[in-house]
Structures are given as structure tokens and as C-alpha cells.
């Protein structure tokens, strides 16, 4: 892989960057491509927005917890399994 990445390579790096730290060569190649490609730049923004939205949804669901009915339903299903 050269320094200037293709759109396919860049979208893969954008996705991977959400889960792990990219090495120097990957970061530079991705950033160079994002500087010149509007579509990949938009994809990068969308991925970060989706990640933030999912993080907020996860936090909200953890704070609200299960309803009493939901807990009872799960308990009944677990008892049936035993």
C-alpha cells in the first residue's frame, strides 16, 4: 500500500480507527486521502456521528434500566430454561 490510499482502503481505515489506534503510516495515508476526497470525508464524519449516537443510546439504556415487567419476564424465561 502506498501513501495515497484508495477510497476502499480509506473507508476500511476509517472503520478500523474506531476500534484501534492506527499506526503512523495508516494515519498519514488516511488523512492525505481525506484531505482530497469529499466522499470519504463525509463517510468519516458519518461514522463518527453514528458512533457518538450509539454511545449515547447505550448510556441512556443503561441509565433507564429494565422495567419491572421486563425483569419479571426474563426471570420467568430463565426458570423455564432450568
JOGI-V31511 format. One record per helix or strand of 2 or more residues. SS is the DSSP state (helix for helix, strand for strand). FROM is the first residue (numbers start at 1). LEN is the number of residues. If there is no record, write none. Layout:
SS&FROM&LEN, SS&FROM&LEN
This chain:
helix&7&11, helix&24&13, helix&38&27, helix&68&14
